Amino acid sequence: MSSPASATAARVALTRRLAVACLVGLIVLGLAWELWLAPLREGGSWWALKVLPLTLPLAGLLKNRMYTYRWLSLLVWLYFTEGVVRATSGESALSTTLAAVQTLLCVLLFVACALHVRLRLRAAGPEAVAADVAAANEAAERALADKR
């Protein structure tokens, strides 16, 4: 019988693998889509550069940095919006399918990031959560002080 701590660790590892897989999937999909499969212009499109922001959080996910999971869960909504718009804009059937896949990957990535953060905070205990909140409040106060 497994302990609750090992079950939580297994869930955290699963959400981490899912987040990394979805992020890599979005990068590969974006490149393939805009360079070969269904580019906006014949011969490839500069829109392939849209994947560059997605490469930034990859190192943070691989290093298991909590902050990266948090901001990536916000960044992914830009790609979700693009996927929904392109899926419903009447482009080619292939482009519509790729947009639907992008949208699905975005939703999975968001869920994986949100669950990962939640599981890790719950496993860390109330003291760690309180320290995390205190650090966030201190950062917000510093930002306000810098503006003044």
N, C-alpha and C positions, 0 to 999 in steps of 0.2 A: 504494500500500500504506500502510495507516495504522500509526502507531506505537503501541506498547503504552500510552503515556500518553494518547493521544487515544481509544483504545478504552476505557480505564478512565474517562476523563472522560465518555464517552458513556454508559457503564453507570451512573455516579453520577447523571448527569442523568436517566436513565430511572427509576432507583429513587426519585429525588426527585419526579418527576412522578407516579409510581404512588402514592407515599405521600400526596401532596397530594390526588390524585383520590379515593383510598379514604377519606381523612379527610372531605373535602367530601361524598362519598357517604354516609358514616355520619351526618353532620349532617343532610343533606336527608332521608334515609330516616327518621331518628328523629323529625324534625318532622312529616313527612307521615304517618307511621304513627300517631303519638299525637294528631294534630290532625284528620286527615281520613280516612285510609284504613281503619284498624281500631283506633280508640281503645278504651281499657279502659272508658270511660264514654261514653254518647251525647253528642255535641256537643263532644268533645275531652277531653283528659285532662291533668292536671298533670304526668303522666309525660313530657311534652314537654320539661320542664326538664332531663331527663337528658342532653340534648345540650350543655348549657352547659359542662361540663368539656372537651368535645371542641373547643370554640371557642378555648380557651386555647393549645393547641399550634399552631394554624394559623399564627399570626404567626411562630413559631419555625421552622416548616418553610419558610415563604416566605422567611425570612431565612437559611435553610440553616444553622441552628445545630445542631451535632452533639449537644449536650446534650438538645435537644428530641427528636431521634430516639430517643435512649436511653430517656428516661422515658416517651415515648409508647408504645414497644414493651412497656412494663409496664402502662400504663393500659389499653391496648386489650383486655387479658384480662378486665377487668370487663364490657365490652360483649360479648365473646365468650361469657362465661358466661351473661349475660342472653339472648343469642340462642339458645344451646343449650337453656336451660331453657324458654324460650317456644316453641321449635320442637317440643319434646317434651311440652308440657303439655296438649295437647288443645284448644287454642283454635281459633278459626275457621280455615278453610283459608287465607284471605288472611293472617291473622296468622302462621300457621305458615310460609307462603312468605316473608313479610317477615322473620321471624326467621332463616330459612335464608340469605337474602340478607345480613342483618346479620352472621351468622357467617362467611360467605365474605369479606365486606369486611374483617372483623377479621383473618382469617388473611392475606389479601393485604397489609393494612397492616403487620402484624407482619413478614412476610417482606421487604417493601420497606424498612422501617426497619432491620432486622438487616443486610440486604445493603448498604444505604447506609453504615452505620457501618463495616462490615467493609471495603468497597471504599475508603472514604476513609482509614481507618487504614493499610491496605496501601499506598495511593498516597503517604501522607505519609512513610513510611519508618520505620525502627526508632528514630531519634532522637525523632520526634514521638510515637511510641507510648510510649517511655520517659518522655518529659515528661508525657504524659497519665496514665500510671500514677503518677508522682511527685506530680502535682497531686491525684489521687484519694486517695493515701495521706496527703498533707498535710491534706486536708479531713477525712478520717476521724480523724486524730490530733487536729485541732482540735475535732471533735465530741466525742471522748472527754474532752478536757481541759475542755470546757464542762460536761460532765456531772458532773465531779468537783468 
